[in-house]
Amino acid sequence: MCRAAAARLWPLAAVIMALAAIPALAVQSLETAVMPGPVIQGHAKLEGACENCHVRFDRVAQRRLCMECHKPVAADVRAGSGFHGRLKDGGRECRSCHTDHRGRDAKIVILDERKFDHGQTDFPLRGKHRGETCASCHRAKAKYSQAPGDCVSCHRKEDEKAHRKGLGPKCENCHSEMTWKEGRFDHAKTKFPLRRAHGEVKIKCDDCHGDKKYVDTPRECVSCHRKDDMKEGRNGHKGHFGSRCETCHNEGEWKQSIFRHDHDTHFALLDRHRLVRKCEACHRAPLYKEKTPTLCVACHRGDDNEKGHRGTLGDKCEKCHNARGWKGTRFDHQSDTKFPLLDKHLVAKCNTCHKDVGMREKLPLKCSTCHERDDYETGHRGALGDKCEKCHNARGWKGTRFDHQSDTKFPLREKHFSAKCNTCHKDVGMREKLPLKCSTCHERDDREKGHKGNYGSKCESCHNEKGFKPSPFDHGRDTPFSLIGRHAKPKCEACHRGPLYLSKTESSCYSCHKKEDVHFGIFDLLCDKCHVADDWRKIIKRDGVGVNKGRPI
């Protein structure tokens, strides 16, 4: 180091060495003595100790000490908000803008309002705010940073005049900085978006918000449309249909109903129900206050009484009737019951069988339930049991469908076919099981005709159904002894002395002509060797010639 430089540093070094040798209290007094000037009034309480704002030999530390005292400014700097947080050289020293030690009344905040950039703050000036003076928002004797950032703080009078404090403090929801009168409120973002007629220009806010209070405004249609509801005529309900107007109406048109009965209810309107124009025809009680019953009888009780049911058939009218008309019935006895109606049953009235007007009784399916009187008048008198269908059908009581030919083991032929049932069936009920022998019915004929049981019970051997007389019995065909000549004239008893079929009748000539034997047994008993059946007295005698049944061959 040259002597000239050393000579210049020597006084500063001498001062430093002198200060280092002086006690601390003396140093403080010395610092106070060398202080450039008094601090501002706000820092006066810190003036007694320089270390409150200064660190010896460390000028950079002064900014940290400023931030420790001015915490709001420090917060803005850290967050990058506010005026101090948005400074491009935010890291510079505080003293570059705020210099102290200029006296108690000095202003260390130097702000040129004409050149100040409000965009560097949290409240950039837009719209009409640009033309306002600082004093419009920044009150006197108040820090600039203490100016409120909410609209209502400055526009409270306008809010009270227009909204009566009913919309709350968030003016920015509806208004912008361009003009107070023009609102930018988006009703679609509320719980009541404006659609169709509600969104038209002719609808003003006051039409719904008459009290100037927009908070807690009721959203029910009837709150605004009560007058429409109470009108006379088709579109006026007089409060009868309740407060849920949106069920039938929408924002498009009050007169037009959007209610779809088929889709929106459990009761679809079909046929004649669809022609009913007035809701009050079925909905007698106020809608939504009382549930309208869906039973037919709720509306058609008068029809039920007029038709004669009088409530006896219950309330399930739909079992027999439909919406096409009360007089028509859809009850099908054929498919809906176990007793299909056929022939005369089909034209019979219901009360012919259903004595209970309510038809609640369960009728047995037996014919005798309804035809007991017919059974007695016809002569059965219950003797034939209750299975009338075996002989009769629905075409008529007098007709019978019983077929003796196919339904029994005794087909009726000839005179049997025209005979009455009781001729053979002595039991009126015809419950007895008759034997198939002819003698069961023809025992009297057997006695009267002279057989007297001698011919046995096989009447069919000689007789048939055409008649008891004559007999179709052919002695030559049905026996090994043909009746020819004089044998054809005598009665059966002439040869058949004993009961027929009970004893075997001899076929030799001698067994019958023993008395006529004039040979006294001299010749053998083969009479047919010499005699023929035409005449006993005629004799044929031919050696070696035989005879066959009385005739020579």
JONOR-V427630 format. One line per field, one symbol per residue. phi: phi as a letter, one per 40 degrees, with the letter a starting at -180 (. if undefined). A space follows every 10 residues. Layout:
# JONOR-V427630
phi = ???
This chain:
# JONOR-V427630
phi = .ccccccccc cccccccccc cccccccccc ccccddiccc ccbdccccbc ccbbbdgacc cccccccccc cdcccccccg bgccccccbc ccccccbbcb gbhcccbcbb bcccbccccc bcbccbfccc ccccccbccc gbccccccbc ccccbccccc ccbfgcbgcc cccbbbccac cccbcbcccc cbccbfcccc ccccdccbbc cgbbcgccbc dccbbccccc ccgccbbfgc cgbccccbbb ccaccccbcb ccccbcbccb fccccccccc cbcccdcgca cccbcdccbb ccccccchcf gccgbccccb bbccicccbb cbccbcbcbc cbfccccccc ccbcccdcfc ccccccccdb bccccccchc fgccgbcccc bbbccicccb bcbccbcbcb ccbfcccccc cccbcccdcf cccccccccc bbccccccch cfgccgbcdc cbbaccicbc cccbccccbc bccbgccccc cdccbcccdc gcbcccbccc cbbccccbcf gccccccccb bbccacccbb bbcgbcbbfg bcb
